[in-house]
Amino acid sequence: MPVVLNAANEIAVYKFLNNEINFLDIEKVIFNEIDKTNNIANPTINEIFEIDKETRKKLMSN
């Protein structure tokens, strides 16, 4: 899902810039999160916002 890709990328880059992960870990964080996510065909805007929020929350807590 594009929303997961975007949220995971933003959090991974944030963590890299704050020296929490290495540069090469950015890709790992993104693909791990995409692999864990179930695809929703034609999500509503509310589902998109919820998925974005949950993805960011989960990655920030790691």
Secondary structure, 3 states (H helix, E strand, C coil): CHHHHHHHHHHHHHHHHCCCCCCCHHHHHHHHHHHHCCCCCCCCHHHHHHHHHHHHHHHHHC
